[in-house]
Amino acid sequence: QVQLEESGGGLVQAGGSLRLACSASGRIISDSPMAWFRQAPGKEREFVAAISANGGTTYVIDPVKGRFAISRDNAKDLVYLQMNNLKPEDTAVYSCAIEEGEDYAHWGPGTQVTVSS
């Protein structure tokens, strides 16, 4: 059974940066497209970014474009979300997931990102 785990969250002032990492146990993720999601208090989970299995194709949503970047190190079996120029509205629990077919699965528990103004 695959389990994902996110790390790297924390409390940061507006304009600061964080790098989140997603790791897996139970299987490798280097052969799978991956994605990051976030869920703010009282809101539904929101897709943030995705990356292809080889890292050659990436996508981020417009609200974070130019500030966030998704990447991966398949040698280390890790997926990252670099977040720069953070804003208070980026405050959320960030989770990673594996893309399987047309859906996402095997969600991690998430890591809290809090941006103070």
Accessible surface in RSA format (square Angstrom, percent):
REM  Atomic radii and reference values for relative SASA: ProtOr
REM  Chains: A
REM  Algorithm: Lee & Richards
REM  Probe-radius: 1.40
REM  Slices: 20
REM RES _ NUM      All-atoms   Total-Side   Main-Chain    Non-polar    All polar
REM                ABS   REL    ABS   REL    ABS   REL    ABS   REL    ABS   REL
RES GLN A   1   180.09 100.7 118.97  86.9  61.13 145.5  56.61 120.5 123.48  93.7
RES VAL A   2    12.60   8.3   3.80   3.4   8.80  21.2   3.80   3.3   8.80  23.9
RES GLN A   3   121.81  68.1 116.39  85.1   5.42  12.9  28.98  61.7  92.83  70.4
RES LEU A   4     6.70   3.7   0.00   0.0   6.70  16.8   0.10   0.1   6.60  17.7
RES GLU A   5   109.81  63.0 108.61  82.2   1.20   2.8  25.76  49.8  84.05  68.6
RES GLU A   6    11.57   6.6   0.00   0.0  11.57  27.6   0.00   0.0  11.57   9.4
RES SER A   7    59.65  50.4  55.47  74.0   4.18   9.6  41.06  87.4  18.58  26.0
RES GLY A   8    38.27  47.2   0.00   N/A  38.27  47.2  24.45  67.1  13.82  30.9
RES GLY A   9    29.15  35.9   0.00   N/A  29.15  35.9   2.87   7.9  26.28  58.9
RES GLY A  10    29.05  35.8   0.00   N/A  29.05  35.8  28.87  79.2   0.18   0.4
RES LEU A  11   134.50  74.9 101.07  72.3  33.43  84.0 101.07  71.0  33.43  90.0
RES VAL A  12    25.36  16.7  20.15  18.2   5.21  12.6  25.36  22.0   0.00   0.0
RES GLN A  13   137.08  76.7 134.59  98.4   2.49   5.9  36.81  78.4 100.27  76.0
RES ALA A  14    50.85  46.8  27.95  43.1  22.90  52.1  28.33  39.9  22.52  59.7
RES GLY A  15    47.39  58.4   0.00   N/A  47.39  58.4  21.46  58.9  25.93  58.1
RES GLY A  16    20.45  25.2   0.00   N/A  20.45  25.2  19.56  53.7   0.89   2.0
RES SER A  17    58.79  49.7  38.62  51.5  20.17  46.5  22.85  48.6  35.94  50.4
RES LEU A  18    33.86  18.9  28.75  20.6   5.12  12.9  33.86  23.8   0.00   0.0
RES ARG A  19   135.03  56.7 117.35  59.8  17.68  42.1  25.91  35.4 109.12  66.1
RES LEU A  20     0.00   0.0   0.00   0.0   0.00   0.0   0.00   0.0   0.00   0.0
RES ALA A  21    19.77  18.2  19.41  30.0   0.36   0.8  19.48  27.4   0.29   0.8
RES CYS A  22     0.00   0.0   0.00   0.0   0.00   0.0   0.00   0.0   0.00   0.0
RES SER A  23    40.99  34.6  40.71  54.3   0.28   0.7  22.51  47.9  18.48  25.9
RES ALA A  24    27.88  25.6   0.00   0.0  27.88  63.4   3.10   4.4  24.78  65.7
RES SER A  25    62.75  53.0  56.46  75.4   6.28  14.5  50.01 106.5  12.74  17.8
RES GLY A  26    65.08  80.3   0.00   N/A  65.08  80.3  26.42  72.5  38.66  86.6
RES ARG A  27    84.24  35.4  65.14  33.2  19.11  45.5  47.85  65.4  36.39  22.1
RES ILE A  28   102.27  58.2 100.68  75.0   1.59   3.8 100.78  72.6   1.49   4.0
RES ILE A  29     0.49   0.3   0.49   0.4   0.00   0.0   0.49   0.4   0.00   0.0
RES SER A  30    26.52  22.4  19.85  26.5   6.67  15.4   4.57   9.7  21.95  30.7
RES ASP A  31    91.56  64.1  66.45  66.1  25.11  59.4  36.43  85.7  55.13  55.0
RES SER A  32     8.74   7.4   8.15  10.9   0.59   1.4   1.39   3.0   7.36  10.3
RES PRO A  33    43.69  31.8  43.69  39.8   0.00   0.0  43.69  36.1   0.00   0.0
RES MET A  34     0.15   0.1   0.06   0.0   0.09   0.2   0.06   0.0   0.09   0.1
RES ALA A  35     0.14   0.1   0.00   0.0   0.14   0.3   0.00   0.0   0.14   0.4
RES TRP A  36     0.01   0.0   0.01   0.0   0.00   0.0   0.01   0.0   0.00   0.0
RES PHE A  37    18.56   9.3  18.56  11.5   0.00   0.0  18.56  11.3   0.00   0.0
RES ARG A  38    20.11   8.4  19.05   9.7   1.07   2.5   4.22   5.8  15.90   9.6
RES GLN A  39    83.12  46.5  79.10  57.8   4.02   9.6  15.00  31.9  68.12  51.7
RES ALA A  40    22.21  20.4  19.03  29.4   3.18   7.2  19.39  27.3   2.83   7.5
RES PRO A  41   113.24  82.5  85.62  78.1  27.62 100.4  98.20  81.1  15.04  93.5
RES GLY A  42    91.65 113.0   0.00   N/A  91.65 113.0  45.10 123.8  46.55 104.3
RES LYS A  43   143.08  69.8 130.70  80.2  12.38  29.5  81.73  73.6  61.35  65.4
RES GLU A  44   156.64  89.9 143.18 108.3  13.46  32.1  58.83 113.8  97.82  79.9
RES ARG A  45   116.58  48.9  90.32  46.0  26.26  62.5  18.71  25.6  97.87  59.3
RES GLU A  46    69.28  39.8  64.95  49.1   4.33  10.3  32.37  62.6  36.91  30.1
RES PHE A  47    54.38  27.2  47.70  29.5   6.68  17.4  47.70  28.9   6.68  19.1
RES VAL A  48     0.00   0.0   0.00   0.0   0.00   0.0   0.00   0.0   0.00   0.0
RES ALA A  49     0.00   0.0   0.00   0.0   0.00   0.0   0.00   0.0   0.00   0.0
RES ALA A  50    17.18  15.8  16.45  25.4   0.73   1.7  16.66  23.5   0.52   1.4
RES ILE A  51     5.59   3.2   2.05   1.5   3.53   8.5   4.84   3.5   0.74   2.0
RES SER A  52    31.83  26.9  26.20  35.0   5.63  13.0  30.00  63.9   1.83   2.6
RES ALA A  53    31.64  29.1  28.44  43.9   3.20   7.3  28.65  40.4   2.98   7.9
RES ASN A  54   124.60  85.9  94.87  91.7  29.73  71.6  38.19  91.9  86.41  83.5
RES GLY A  55    26.02  32.1   0.00   N/A  26.02  32.1   7.28  20.0  18.74  42.0
RES GLY A  56    66.72  82.3   0.00   N/A  66.72  82.3  32.77  89.9  33.95  76.0
RES THR A  57    93.01  66.2  89.15  90.4   3.86   9.2  59.76  80.3  33.25  50.3
RES THR A  58    71.94  51.2  46.21  46.9  25.72  61.3  14.08  18.9  57.85  87.5
RES TYR A  59   119.54  55.8 114.58  65.2   4.96  12.9  83.46  62.7  36.08  44.5
RES VAL A  60    19.90  13.1  18.00  16.3   1.91   4.6  18.00  15.6   1.91   5.2
RES ILE A  61    21.90  12.5  21.70  16.2   0.20   0.5  21.90  15.8   0.00   0.0
RES ASP A  62   106.48  74.6  90.08  89.7  16.40  38.8  32.95  77.5  73.54  73.3
RES PRO A  63    81.85  59.7  58.76  53.6  23.09  83.9  71.74  59.2  10.11  62.9
RES VAL A  64     0.00   0.0   0.00   0.0   0.00   0.0   0.00   0.0   0.00   0.0
RES LYS A  65   116.30  56.7  96.69  59.3  19.60  46.7  65.32  58.8  50.97  54.3
RES GLY A  66    81.23 100.2   0.00   N/A  81.23 100.2  42.87 117.6  38.36  85.9
RES ARG A  67    25.77  10.8  20.97  10.7   4.80  11.4  18.80  25.7   6.97   4.2
RES PHE A  68     8.54   4.3   0.00   0.0   8.54  22.2   0.57   0.3   7.97  22.8
RES ALA A  69    54.31  49.9  50.57  78.0   3.74   8.5  53.80  75.8   0.51   1.4
RES ILE A  70     9.56   5.4   0.34   0.3   9.21  22.2   0.34   0.2   9.21  25.0
RES SER A  71    52.64  44.5  50.60  67.5   2.04   4.7  38.13  81.2  14.51  20.3
RES ARG A  72    32.23  13.5   4.72   2.4  27.51  65.5   4.65   6.4  27.58  16.7
RES ASP A  73    43.66  30.6  38.89  38.7   4.76  11.3  14.62  34.4  29.03  29.0
RES ASN A  74    55.91  38.6  39.30  38.0  16.61  40.0  23.42  56.4  32.48  31.4
RES ALA A  75   105.55  97.0  56.88  87.8  48.67 110.7  69.30  97.6  36.25  96.0
RES LYS A  76   136.23  66.5 113.95  69.9  22.28  53.0  68.61  61.8  67.62  72.0
RES ASP A  77    29.61  20.7  28.02  27.9   1.59   3.8  21.47  50.5   8.14   8.1
RES LEU A  78    40.13  22.3  39.16  28.0   0.96   2.4  39.16  27.5   0.96   2.6
RES VAL A  79     0.46   0.3   0.46   0.4   0.00   0.0   0.46   0.4   0.00   0.0
RES TYR A  80    21.40  10.0  21.40  12.2   0.00   0.0  13.14   9.9   8.26  10.2
RES LEU A  81     0.00   0.0   0.00   0.0   0.00   0.0   0.00   0.0   0.00   0.0
RES GLN A  82    56.99  31.9  56.95  41.6   0.04   0.1  28.09  59.8  28.90  21.9
RES MET A  83     0.00   0.0   0.00   0.0   0.00   0.0   0.00   0.0   0.00   0.0
RES ASN A  84    62.47  43.1  62.47  60.4   0.00   0.0  17.92  43.1  44.54  43.1
RES ASN A  85    78.80  54.3  75.47  72.9   3.33   8.0  20.11  48.4  58.69  56.7
RES LEU A  86     1.09   0.6   0.00   0.0   1.09   2.7   0.00   0.0   1.09   2.9
RES LYS A  87    78.99  38.5  78.87  48.4   0.12   0.3  31.16  28.0  47.83  50.9
RES PRO A  88    55.06  40.1  47.30  43.1   7.77  28.2  47.66  39.4   7.40  46.0
RES GLU A  89   123.10  70.7  96.18  72.8  26.91  64.1  63.36 122.5  59.74  48.8
RES ASP A  90     0.65   0.5   0.61   0.6   0.05   0.1   0.05   0.1   0.61   0.6
RES THR A  91    31.78  22.6  28.91  29.3   2.87   6.8  26.94  36.2   4.84   7.3
RES ALA A  92     1.30   1.2   0.87   1.3   0.43   1.0   1.30   1.8   0.00   0.0
RES VAL A  93    54.73  36.0  53.30  48.3   1.42   3.4  53.30  46.3   1.42   3.9
RES TYR A  94     0.00   0.0   0.00   0.0   0.00   0.0   0.00   0.0   0.00   0.0
RES SER A  95    13.09  11.1  13.09  17.5   0.00   0.0   1.49   3.2  11.59  16.2
RES CYS A  96     0.00   0.0   0.00   0.0   0.00   0.0   0.00   0.0   0.00   0.0
RES ALA A  97     0.00   0.0   0.00   0.0   0.00   0.0   0.00   0.0   0.00   0.0
RES ILE A  98     0.25   0.1   0.25   0.2   0.00   0.0   0.25   0.2   0.00   0.0
RES GLU A  99    56.19  32.3  50.23  38.0   5.95  14.2   5.11   9.9  51.07  41.7
RES GLU A 100    73.72  42.3  60.83  46.0  12.90  30.7  34.72  67.2  39.00  31.8
RES GLY A 101    67.78  83.6   0.00   N/A  67.78  83.6  42.85 117.6  24.93  55.8
RES GLU A 102   186.97 107.3 143.73 108.7  43.24 103.0  66.96 129.5 120.01  98.0
RES ASP A 103    97.89  68.6  96.96  96.5   0.93   2.2  27.72  65.2  70.17  70.0
RES TYR A 104    56.79  26.5  46.31  26.3  10.49  27.3  31.21  23.5  25.58  31.5
RES ALA A 105    27.70  25.5  24.90  38.4   2.80   6.4  27.70  39.0   0.00   0.0
RES HIS A 106    58.07  31.7  39.17  27.2  18.90  48.4  40.53  41.8  17.54  20.4
RES TRP A 107    83.53  33.5  56.88  27.5  26.65  62.6  45.61  24.3  37.92  61.5
RES GLY A 108     8.02   9.9   0.00   N/A   8.02   9.9   0.57   1.6   7.45  16.7
RES PRO A 109   110.91  80.8  74.57  68.0  36.34 132.1  87.96  72.6  22.95 142.6
RES GLY A 110    19.35  23.9   0.00   N/A  19.35  23.9   0.00   0.0  19.35  43.3
RES THR A 111    18.84  13.4  13.46  13.6   5.39  12.8   7.09   9.5  11.75  17.8
RES GLN A 112    85.15  47.6  76.13  55.6   9.02  21.5  49.25 104.8  35.90  27.2
RES VAL A 113     0.00   0.0   0.00   0.0   0.00   0.0   0.00   0.0   0.00   0.0
RES THR A 114    47.40  33.7  47.40  48.1   0.00   0.0  36.50  49.0  10.90  16.5
RES VAL A 115     7.59   5.0   0.00   0.0   7.59  18.3   0.00   0.0   7.59  20.6
RES SER A 116    43.08  36.4  36.53  48.7   6.56  15.1  35.68  76.0   7.41  10.4
RES SER A 117   129.77 109.7  68.80  91.8  60.97 140.4  55.57 118.3  74.19 103.9
END  Absolute sums over single chains surface
CHAIN  1 A     6073.9       4509.6       1564.3       3146.0       2928.0
END  Absolute sums over all chains
TOTAL          6073.9       4509.6       1564.3       3146.0       2928.0
